Amino acid sequence: MLAGFESSAVYQEFFIETEFSAESQPEGLSAVAAPWHTVLVLIVIAGLAWRGRMRADELRAAASVDRITLYARTILSEWLQLVLVLVGVWQHGSSLSSVLGERWHSYRQFLRDLGIGLLFLVVAITVTSILSGHQGGADRATQFLLPQGGAEKMLWIVVAISAGICEEAIFRGYLQRQFMALTRSVPGGIALSGLAFGAAHLYQGVGRAAVIAVLGVMGGMVAYWCRSVRPGMIAHMLQDTLGGMLRH
């Protein structure tokens, strides 16, 4: 994949910036928040995951689902979790950009992240299709979540954008950094954040949560390589949007 970019000025700029970031942040093993805050964040995620699993069972058995309310609550939950993370990062004196990613300073930076995000999207969809091929009930297990009418589809896009921004910032921007600092290991931090990401989606069923954990590890590798969560945010938003619109 890299060979295809070597002749591109965009890639050359990315490569130079990545080398500089790697030198200024050796191995990315410094914590961005206090340990107690990470414990609090994990407790909140675990509580929401447990509640989501219980609630999902009820919704699957229900004759009808108020998806508008469900989506609104999901959006609110995503952003409140991100606020909790950012408060801890700010209180620790760390830069919020360490979680949210550096803002784009040029169109080239934007196009670079967009290109990487689109490539990762293709890979993620391919991996999801391969790993989910044997899960005959996977789509039925999440059917209650999918939008049906125009209003639901519009709100679903907001859900997808919120999940893409908030979950990438929380799991790849925050927890991955914290787990790396805890384990003093880059692979360990990526693996643990991927497992946490999968566990947070247990409401979709164990099999699908396992697939999501694999995607979380892949996303963590991309975030560490790029020193940014922005490409992952782009891929995440697009994948969730397409998944809701096409999986019927």
C-alpha positions in Angstrom: 0.0 0.0 0.0 2.8 2.4 0.9 4.5 1.8 -2.5 1.5 3.4 -4.2 2.0 6.6 -2.3 5.8 7.0 -2.6 5.6 9.2 -5.7 3.0 11.4 -4.1 3.8 14.8 -2.6 1.0 14.3 -0.1 2.6 11.1 1.1 6.0 12.7 1.3 4.7 15.5 3.5 2.9 12.9 5.6 6.0 10.8 6.0 8.1 13.8 7.1 5.4 15.0 9.6 5.1 11.5 11.0 8.8 11.2 11.6 8.8 14.6 13.3 5.9 13.5 15.5 7.6 10.2 16.4 10.7 12.1 17.5 8.7 14.6 19.6 6.5 11.9 21.2 8.8 8.9 21.7 6.6 5.7 21.5 3.6 7.8 22.7 3.8 6.1 26.1 3.1 9.2 28.2 -0.3 9.3 29.9 -2.8 12.1 29.1 -4.9 11.8 32.2 -4.7 10.5 35.8 -5.1 6.8 36.4 -8.2 7.3 38.6 -9.8 9.1 35.7 -9.2 6.2 33.4 -10.8 3.9 35.9 -13.8 6.2 36.0 -14.1 6.2 32.2 -13.9 2.4 32.0 -16.6 2.1 34.7 -18.9 4.4 32.8 -18.2 2.5 29.5 -18.8 -0.9 31.2 -22.0 0.4 32.8 -23.3 1.7 29.5 -22.3 -1.6 27.8 -24.2 -3.7 30.3 -27.3 -1.4 30.1 -27.1 -1.5 26.3 -26.9 -5.3 26.3 -30.0 -5.6 28.5 -31.9 -2.9 26.6 -31.0 -4.5 23.2 -32.6 -7.8 24.3 -35.8 -5.9 25.2 -35.9 -4.0 21.9 -35.4 -7.2 19.8 -38.4 -8.7 21.5 -40.5 -5.5 21.2 -43.3 -5.2 18.5 -42.1 -1.7 17.6 -39.0 0.4 18.4 -38.9 4.2 18.9 -35.7 4.6 17.0 -35.9 8.5 17.1 -35.7 8.4 20.9 -33.1 5.7 20.8 -30.9 7.7 18.4 -31.2 10.9 20.4 -30.1 9.1 23.6 -27.2 7.5 21.8 -26.0 10.9 20.4 -26.3 12.4 23.9 -24.4 9.5 25.5 -21.6 9.6 23.0 -20.9 13.3 23.5 -21.2 13.1 27.3 -18.6 10.4 27.4 -16.3 12.5 25.2 -16.8 15.5 27.6 -15.9 13.2 30.5 -12.7 12.2 28.7 -11.8 15.8 27.8 -12.3 17.1 31.3 -9.9 14.5 32.6 -7.3 15.4 29.9 -7.7 19.1 30.6 -7.4 18.6 34.4 -4.2 16.6 33.9 -2.7 19.5 31.9 -2.5 17.5 28.6 -3.4 19.0 25.3 -6.9 18.2 24.0 -5.4 17.7 20.6 -3.7 14.5 22.0 -7.2 13.0 22.1 -8.9 14.9 19.3 -6.0 15.1 16.9 -4.3 18.2 15.6 -6.4 20.5 13.5 -5.8 20.7 9.8 -3.4 23.5 8.8 -3.7 22.9 5.1 -5.8 21.3 2.4 -3.0 18.7 1.9 -3.3 17.6 5.5 -7.0 17.2 5.1 -6.7 15.3 1.8 -4.0 13.1 3.4 -6.3 12.1 6.3 -9.2 11.7 3.9 -7.2 9.4 1.6 -6.0 7.3 4.5 -9.5 7.2 6.0 -11.0 6.0 2.7 -8.3 3.3 2.3 -8.9 2.1 5.8 -12.7 2.1 5.2 -12.2 -0.3 2.2 -10.0 -2.6 4.3 -12.4 -2.4 7.3 -15.4 -3.3 5.1 -13.5 -6.2 3.6 -12.4 -7.6 6.9 -15.9 -7.2 8.4 -17.4 -9.1 5.4 -14.8 -11.9 5.8 -15.1 -12.2 9.6 -18.9 -11.9 9.6 -19.5 -14.3 6.8 -20.2 -17.2 9.1 -22.5 -15.2 11.4 -25.9 -16.0 10.0 -27.8 -14.1 12.6 -25.6 -11.0 12.8 -27.8 -8.8 10.7 -30.9 -10.0 12.5 -29.3 -9.2 15.9 -28.9 -5.6 14.9 -31.9 -5.1 12.7 -33.8 -3.2 15.3 -31.1 -0.5 15.2 -31.4 0.3 11.5 -33.3 3.4 10.2 -36.5 2.9 8.3 -37.9 6.2 7.3 -36.5 9.5 6.1 -36.4 11.1 9.5 -34.7 8.1 11.0 -32.1 8.1 8.2 -31.3 11.7 8.7 -30.9 11.2 12.5 -28.9 8.1 11.8 -26.3 10.2 10.0 -26.0 12.3 13.1 -25.5 9.1 15.1 -22.8 8.0 12.8 -21.0 11.3 12.9 -21.2 11.4 16.7 -19.9 7.8 17.0 -17.1 8.4 14.6 -15.8 11.5 16.4 -16.5 10.5 20.0 -15.6 6.8 19.9 -12.3 7.3 18.0 -11.3 10.1 20.4 -12.2 8.0 23.4 -10.9 4.6 22.4 -8.0 5.5 20.0 -7.1 9.0 21.3 -7.6 8.5 25.0 -7.7 4.9 26.2 -5.1 3.7 23.7 -2.7 6.3 25.1 -3.6 5.5 28.7 -3.2 1.7 28.1 0.2 2.3 26.4 1.4 4.3 29.4 0.1 1.6 31.8 1.6 -1.4 30.0 4.7 0.5 28.7 3.9 -1.3 25.4 2.5 0.0 22.1 1.1 -3.4 21.1 -0.4 -3.8 24.6 -2.1 -0.5 24.5 -3.5 -1.1 21.0 -4.8 -4.5 22.0 -6.4 -3.4 25.2 -8.1 -0.5 23.6 -9.4 -2.7 20.9 -10.8 -5.2 23.4 -12.5 -2.3 25.3 -14.0 -1.1 22.0 -15.4 -4.5 21.3 -16.8 -4.9 24.8 -18.5 -1.6 24.5 -20.5 -3.0 21.6 -21.7 -6.3 23.2 -25.3 -5.1 22.7 -24.8 -6.2 19.1 -24.0 -9.8 20.2 -20.8 -11.5 21.2 -19.8 -12.5 17.6 -20.2 -9.0 16.2 -18.5 -7.5 19.2 -15.5 -9.7 18.5 -15.4 -8.4 14.9 -15.6 -4.8 16.2 -12.7 -5.6 18.6 -10.6 -6.6 15.6 -11.6 -3.4 13.8 -10.6 -1.5 16.9 -7.1 -3.0 16.9 -6.8 -2.2 13.2 -8.0 1.4 13.9 -5.5 1.6 16.7 -2.6 0.6 14.5 -3.7 3.3 11.9 -4.0 5.9 14.7 -0.5 5.1 16.0 1.1 5.1 12.6 -0.5 8.4 11.6 -0.2 9.9 15.1 -3.7 11.1 14.6 -7.3 9.9 15.1 -8.6 11.9 12.2 -8.4 9.2 9.5 -10.1 6.8 11.8 -12.9 9.3 12.5 -13.5 9.6 8.8 -13.6 5.9 8.2 -15.7 5.3 11.3 -18.3 7.9 10.3 -18.5 6.6 6.7 -18.7 2.9 7.7 -21.5 3.5 10.3 -23.4 5.7 7.8 -23.2 3.1 5.0 -24.0 0.3 7.4 -27.2 1.9 8.5 -28.3 2.8 5.0 -27.4 -0.4 3.2 -28.0 -3.2 5.7 -31.6 -4.0 5.4 
